[in-house]
Amino acid sequence: MRLDVFTLVPHAFAWLTEQRPVATVLGGELDLRLFSYRETTPLRNGQVDDEPYGGGAGMVLRVDVVAAALDAAYGGAPPARVIALTPKGRQLTQAVVEELAAEPAVALLSARFEGFDERVVEHLATDAVSIGPYVLSNGDLPAMVLVDAIARRLPGALAEGSGELESFSAELGGGLEYPHYTRPAEFRGWRVPDVLLSGDHAKIEGWRREQIR
Ligand SMILES: C[S@@+](CC[C@H](N)C(=O)[O-])C[C@H]1O[C@@H](n2cnc3c(N)ncnc32)[C@H](O)[C@@H]1O
């Protein structure tokens, strides 16, 4: 799939692209492109935001700047899903991640300061997504959260079998995964459940099913 991120700080994504699973699928199942609003802004001196009409603190990302960035990238034919990242959007869940990971192309719009001119959300974006009920300083961490969550759902991103039985997955009925343990079997008197050391795979499977919440 193709994931396009529109941001003021494309270089901030360098770290993410070096991390698995994003690095694993990059250039294969995932085509990640980073666009800077500043490179295509129609305003002078790289201006991208402006003072809010009606007064008040903070700067607002201009609608003409976002439109110019989208036009430059897509020539008037944007992908079916253009997502404005905003605390006022639909809350991100694993179901939303699965929905987006099934798309051939998604664009993510990041803002900062006071956020987008509302016309970006109303007319340029097709969806608005929030990564949680709290306010971050910009949309770049939310964009990275989405890129990572989507990348791990793409074919080949994870080792065989490790992506299916995860928390919130359909296979676990949307529940939380069973607990994991590794060596040592006992540490400070804290023992690993005996069943996991039993070698009885049917029993282990049963115990794990019981632990799913
Ligand atoms: C400081 S926030 C703007 C907050 C906005 N004035 C409000 O009260 O809803 C700046 C930008 O960060 C991003 N952002 C902050 N929190 C977010 C969240 N929980 N989910 C998605 N994006 C978020 C959005 O792109 C937002 O426009």
Ligand as a Chemical Component Dictionary entry (heavy atoms), coordinates in Angstrom:
data_LIG
# 
_chem_comp.id                   LIG 
_chem_comp.type                 NON-POLYMER 
_chem_comp.pdbx_formal_charge   0 
_chem_comp.three_letter_code    LIG 
# 
loop_
_chem_comp_atom.comp_id 
_chem_comp_atom.atom_id 
_chem_comp_atom.alt_atom_id 
_chem_comp_atom.type_symbol 
_chem_comp_atom.charge 
_chem_comp_atom.model_Cartn_x 
_chem_comp_atom.model_Cartn_y 
_chem_comp_atom.model_Cartn_z 
_chem_comp_atom.pdbx_ordinal 
LIG C1  C1  C 0  -1.941 21.393 19.692 1  
LIG S1  S1  S 1  -2.844 20.401 18.588 2  
LIG C2  C2  C 0  -4.278 21.377 18.287 3  
LIG C3  C3  C 0  -5.330 21.156 19.288 4  
LIG C4  C4  C 0  -6.620 21.897 18.951 5  
LIG N1  N1  N 0  -6.449 23.306 19.109 6  
LIG C5  C5  C 0  -7.721 21.388 19.854 7  
LIG O1  O1  O 0  -7.915 21.938 20.929 8  
LIG O2  O2  O -1 -8.375 20.393 19.486 9  
LIG C6  C6  C 0  -1.952 20.572 17.094 10 
LIG C7  C7  C 0  -2.103 19.419 16.136 11 
LIG O3  O3  O 0  -1.562 18.239 16.708 12 
LIG C8  C8  C 0  -2.237 17.101 16.206 13 
LIG N2  N2  N 0  -2.797 16.360 17.342 14 
LIG C9  C9  C 0  -2.718 16.702 18.633 15 
LIG N3  N3  N 0  -3.315 15.813 19.420 16 
LIG C10 C10 C 0  -3.780 14.832 18.593 17 
LIG C11 C11 C 0  -4.505 13.626 18.816 18 
LIG N4  N4  N 0  -4.872 13.224 20.036 19 
LIG N5  N5  N 0  -4.800 12.876 17.734 20 
LIG C12 C12 C 0  -4.449 13.250 16.484 21 
LIG N6  N6  N 0  -3.782 14.407 16.228 22 
LIG C13 C13 C 0  -3.454 15.183 17.269 23 
LIG C14 C14 C 0  -3.289 17.614 15.237 24 
LIG O4  O4  O 0  -2.761 17.575 13.917 25 
LIG C15 C15 C 0  -3.501 19.029 15.725 26 
LIG O5  O5  O 0  -4.044 19.852 14.732 27 
# 
loop_
_chem_comp_bond.comp_id 
_chem_comp_bond.atom_id_1 
_chem_comp_bond.atom_id_2 
_chem_comp_bond.value_order 
_chem_comp_bond.pdbx_ordinal 
LIG C1  S1  SING 1  
LIG S1  C2  SING 2  
LIG S1  C6  SING 3  
LIG C2  C3  SING 4  
LIG C3  C4  SING 5  
LIG C4  N1  SING 6  
LIG C4  C5  SING 7  
LIG C5  O1  DOUB 8  
LIG C5  O2  SING 9  
LIG C6  C7  SING 10 
LIG C7  O3  SING 11 
LIG C7  C15 SING 12 
LIG O3  C8  SING 13 
LIG C8  N2  SING 14 
LIG C8  C14 SING 15 
LIG N2  C9  SING 16 
LIG N2  C13 SING 17 
LIG C9  N3  DOUB 18 
LIG N3  C10 SING 19 
LIG C10 C11 SING 20 
LIG C10 C13 DOUB 21 
LIG C11 N4  SING 22 
LIG C11 N5  DOUB 23 
LIG N5  C12 SING 24 
LIG C12 N6  DOUB 25 
LIG N6  C13 SING 26 
LIG C14 O4  SING 27 
LIG C14 C15 SING 28 
LIG C15 O5  SING 29 
# 
